[in-house]
Amino acid sequence: MRERYLAVRALLEQWAEEQGDQVSGKEVLVKPNCVSAQRELASTHADTVRSALEVLAQLRPKKLILGEGSSEDTLRAFKNFGYLKWAERFGAEVLDLNQDAYEIRNVHGENGEHIPVRISKTALRSFRVTLAKQKTHDCVIVTLGMKNLVVGAIQKPDKVKIHQGYPTINLNLALLAKELAPHLTVIDGVEGMEGDGPVHGDPVSHGFVLVGSDPVAVDAAAATLMGFSPARIGYLVYCARFGLGQLDRENWEVVGDSLEKAIRPYRPHRNYREQLNWELEPAVLEKYGLA
């Protein structure tokens, strides 16, 4: 769809005019969402990848990397979804983050223990660009730019270690986001997923694109467009408390069309009500400075 390519490129070019100097001379990681290597609806569209690589390549990065740590087969996903030709055209290195050098970070266990997980070094040290699409989720209500980057940076088989109940996964996403929050978020909302996301849900024709440098605000805006309250999404609440961005709408600077015109309520995952129970005990909140 040429319209998607043009819309994403136009917003990225606008961002580049104002903040593109952040990329010059840096290693830039462009991270699509390939939770599935087979289902295109669950993954970032190739036209969004094309737009991002095209604009970023013009900003003179030290190195441009198209990288993902899929829970399936990263390189097969890149091939199946048509990413490789755009990486070649714009001089981007292709990297499976699961095979990257790594550093150890600890996440919170359900019983309060520290659990080590391997995190891609490239994801930790790069200027991070997340290319997400809006989908409902089976654990944290929605998956958007922040979750796409954080979970993709965790190497297999350690990804599963953050999944220890609804309260714990929301906390762990925020803990890791302190080092892995995207510097630039692109959400391709042309077509989303509702119901049993993040892989097996149903398509939603929506027709929006969001681009921004505040990872919490962009995700919160996308959640709003999906009909969900950002204040009920645990990891976004915790990320805001960590100072990673603005959760409250009154603090957003929205350029372009009104959000109200684009709201289209999504059918949540079947266990949505259970997912709302993400609040942690006060002692845990105090331990991590979230009280």
N, C-alpha and C positions, 0 to 999 in steps of 0.2 A: 504494500500500500504506500504509494508515493506521498500521500498526505501525511502519514505518520513520520516518514523520514524528514519531510520539510518542516513539520511542526517542531520536532525535537531539535533539529538543527537550528531553527530560528531562535528558540529559547536559549540554546547553548551559546550561540553567537552573541546574544544579548548579554549573557553572563560573562562571556569572554571579554567583551568590551570594558566591563567594569572591574572584573577580578581575574582576568586571564593571566596576569603577571605572576600569580601564585604558582603557575605550572612551569614557567620557564626555568630550565636547568634542573628540573626535578625528575625523579623516577615516578611515573604515574601508573597506577594500577586501575584498570577499567574492569569492573567486576559485574558481569551479567548474572542473571538468576537461571541456573540450570539444575533445579532440584530433580528434574526428570531429564533423561537423555532421549526420550521418545516422544513425549507429549508437548507439542509446541505451545499450546495454551498455557501450560504451567511454566513456561520459560520466556525469557526476554526475546522480543522479536528482533530478527536480523537487521531490520531497518533502523532500529534504535541503536544497535551496536555500530552500524555504519555511520550514523550521524555523530555519535560520540567520538569515535576514532578520527573521523574527518576533521572535526573542529579542534580536538585536542592536539592532533598532529601538527596543526598550524601554529601552536603556541610554543614551539621549540622546547619540548621536554627533553631531559637528558636521555630518558628511555620511556617508551610507551609499551605497556604490558596489558595484554588481554588475558585475564586470569580468573579462574574459578576453582573451587574445591567441591565438586559435585558429590552428592551422596551416592550417585551412580558412577558413570564413566565420563569424566570431564571432556576429554578429547573427542569421544564419540558424540557427545552432545554438540560440541562446537561444529563438528562435521555435519551432523544431521540437520542442524538449524541454519547452516549457511554462514557461519561466522568467519571461517578460515579465509575466504577470499578477501574479506574486508581487512582482516589483520595483515594479510600480505600486501594489499594495496596501500595501506597507510603506515607500513613499516612497524607494526606492533609485534613484539615477541609474544608467543603463545605459551602459557604456563598453567600447568595443573598444580594448584596450590597444595593438593594432597602430597605432591612429590617434592615440594619446596623444602629448603632448610627451615628449621623451626626453633621456636623458643617455648619454654614451659610457662604457663600461667595457671593459677589455681582458681577453681570455681567452688561454689558452695554446695556441699552435699545435703541431702534431705535431713540428715541427722546432725548437721552442723560441722561436719568434717571438711577439710580442704581436699579437693580432688584435682590432680594435675591434668592439664590438657595441652596438646601440642598446637601451637599457633604459627601459621606461616610467617616467616621473617619478612617476606616481601610485603605482606599485608600490613605488618607493624610499621615498616619504615617508609612506605610510599605515600604519595598524595593519592588519596583513595576516592575513586568515583564509583558509585553504586548505580547500576542500571536495573531498576526493579519494575515489577508490575504489581498492581494491587490485587491481592487474593485474600480470601478468608483462610483461617488456619485452624488446625485441630488442637492446638495447645495455647496460643496466645492471641486469639481472636482474629488478628490480621497480620500478614507478613508484607512488609514494605521495604524501604531503603535500608534502614538500620539492621533489621534482622538478616536481610540478604547479605550484607557485608560481614557481619559478625559470624554467622554460622558458616558461611563459605570459607572464612579464614581458619576455622578449626579443622584440623586434619582428621581424616578417617583413621581408625574407627572411634576417635574421641568425641565426635559430634554428639553421640548418644548420651555422653556423660552429663550434659547440661539438662537433659530431660529427666527430672526427678520430681515430678508433680508440678502443678500449675504455679504455686508460689515460687518454687525454686528456679524454674526455667525463666520466669520473668526477671528475677534477681540476677541470674547468671548472664542473661543477655545484656543487662545494664552494666554489670561489673566489667565484662569484656569490652563493652562499647566505650569505656573510659579511654581505651587505647586504640580502638578500632572504628570509632564513629567515622562515617564518611565525611570527607571535606566538601564533596559535591554530590548531591542526590538528584537523580533523574527518575521520575516515575512515569512510565508509559501507561497512561490510563485509557488508551484507545479501546482496548478490550481487556476486561478483568475476569476474575473467577469468583463465583459465589458458591455457597453450599459446602461440600466436602473438600475444600482446599487443604493443603496447597497443591495437590496433584490431580485429584479426581473430581473436582468441582465442575460446575457448569459455566459456560461463557456468559459474559455480560458486556453488551455493547454500550460503552460509556462515552468515549470521545473527549478525553482531556489529557493534558501533559503538564507535569509539574517539574520545575527545576529550581534548585535553591541550595544555599550554603549552610543553612541551619537544619541539621538532620532531624531534630525533634519537630520543628515547625512544619517541615515538608511532609513528614510522615503523619503528623497530626492533621494537617490539611487533607491529605489523601484519605485518612480514616473518616474524617468529616464528610467528604464527598461520597464515601461508601455507606453513610448513614450511621456510623458508630461514633460514640463519644470518646475522644482521646483520653479523657479523665478516667475511663474504665479499662484502659489498656495498660496493664501493669508495667511492662518494661519501658513504655514511653513516660509514664509517671516517674519512675526511678531515674531514667536518663535526665529528665528535667531537673530533678532534685540534685543530681550530680553536676548540674551546670552545663550540660551538653547542648542545650537549646531551649527554645520557648514553647511550652505546651499550651499556654493560654492564648486564645484567638486575638484578644485585644493587643497582644504584643507582636503579632505577625504583620509584616509589610507585604501585602499582596498586590502584585502588578499584573494587570490583565483583566480578564473577565471576572465577574462576581462569582464567589464560591457557591452562593445560593442557587444560581442558575444551573449548576452542574451536579447538584446532589442527586444521587440515585441510590436509594437504600438497597443493600445487598442482603440476600438470605444468608444468615450466619451458618456456621458449622453446626451439625446436629447436637454437639455437646457444648454449645455456646454458654448455656447457663452455668455449667460446671466450671468453665474457664474463667468466669467472673470472680471466682474464689481464689484470688492471687495475693491477698493481703498477708503479710508476714507478721510474726509476733514481734512486739516492741523490742525485745532483747536482740533479735536478729537485725532489726532496723538500726538500732543503736550501734551494733558492731560494725556496720558498714557506713555509718554516717548518714543514714536515711531517715532518722526519726524526726 
